[in-house]
Amino acid sequence: MSPGGAALPEAGAVTRWAPGVLPLLIAALLVSFNLLDALLTWRALSLGATEANPLMSGVFNLGPAAAVLMKSLLVAAGAFFLWRLWHLPLARRGMMALTACYGAVVAYHLVFQFIVL
């Protein structure tokens, strides 16, 4: 029993999230990873790296702050769209795949910038 008197789940039991919490957490993680990607890209460019994505390279030529803002707004809008369509399997898989990809990009940035540069 827990201190409040409620029964605790058995070891290995699957507990359920409150409805809507998991999609919201994944959307927040996606937006956070994107923001980290933009900021770490900005830092890498200031250290002399070049942007590999030709679209983002053009956007970063407008100015780093504008690029971070534009990228953040686009990904936040996409995350909101996928969150609203979470009931569809394709939207769930898409948001999870994008979040995993952005997580990998952030990991790459961290390794590259703090070990290589």
Steps between C-alpha positions, in 0.01 A plus 500: 500500500611854428510763776160630383345156535464428127624166374826514308522317165666161506859475382508484122140622466430748224362824635289728280571865438222747547330547163688748284814523715726281286430682171552834672832384649621374163396825329683702767808282459486548121482879535778497762730287284433730205586809703820334622586406141451859385704647786780246465506559123531873568791427735670269250467761224656761729794261552554467124291196407277507192131409483452175307130562428479741203157631605613579853825645368299758309286572805807541723632751245203720598639509851531244779218637713261502203603144414442372853163674515387375158614143563341495845167632375484250213581200718265617777219530244579151368512356852165661578353353180628151584384536862148587382503192272649269764198269468630401153776237498697683230507821707614308811775322311601820323533701819696224672730462198561875474570522873749213476669660198531838670633324810767335286586835337536663843723211616712548186529873568606442858764244407628706208511834681631393835745235385607598149487883517 
